[in-house]
Amino acid sequence: MIQAEPVFRERHAVTSIALIVLNAEDFIDTLPIQNVSTRRPNLMVMLKSLAAIGRVQIDWKQATKYFAGWRQATGFYLLTQECELPEARVHARKLTRSLEDAATSSGRRFRCDWESG
C-alpha cells in the first residue's frame, strides 16, 4: 500500500473532543489531538486505556457540528499504549460515520514505535 506523506493539520482541545467521544479524564493530555492526513484525514486521539478505547461511542451529530467549516476528519483514529498482547506497542480503533474499519480492528495488535515528543 502506498500512501502520501502525512500532513499534520489542526490540533483540538481535549475539552472539545470529549463532548464527542468520551470523558476528558480518558485522554492522555500530553499528546495532541490532531487531524492527520495521508489524503484521508482522521482525528488522531490517544487514550489512557483499553477500557476507555472500548467505551468509545462517537456522537456523530455533535462531531458534524463541531467540524463544520473545518477540513473535516473522515473518522477518528483512536489509540492507546495499553495493549492486549505483551509484544504489541499500540492498540487502535478506526471509527467512521458508517462503520468501524475492519482492517484497523485487525490491526489493533500491530507493532510500532510511538514517539511522544
Secondary structure as UniProt FT lines:
FT   STRAND          7..12
FT   HELIX           14..18
FT   TURN            19..20
FT   HELIX           24..26
FT   TURN            29..30
FT   STRAND          33..37
FT   STRAND          42..47
FT   HELIX           50..55
FT   HELIX           60..67
FT   TURN            68..69
FT   STRAND          75..80
FT   TURN            86..87
FT   STRAND          91..96
FT   HELIX           102..106
FT   HELIX           107..109
//
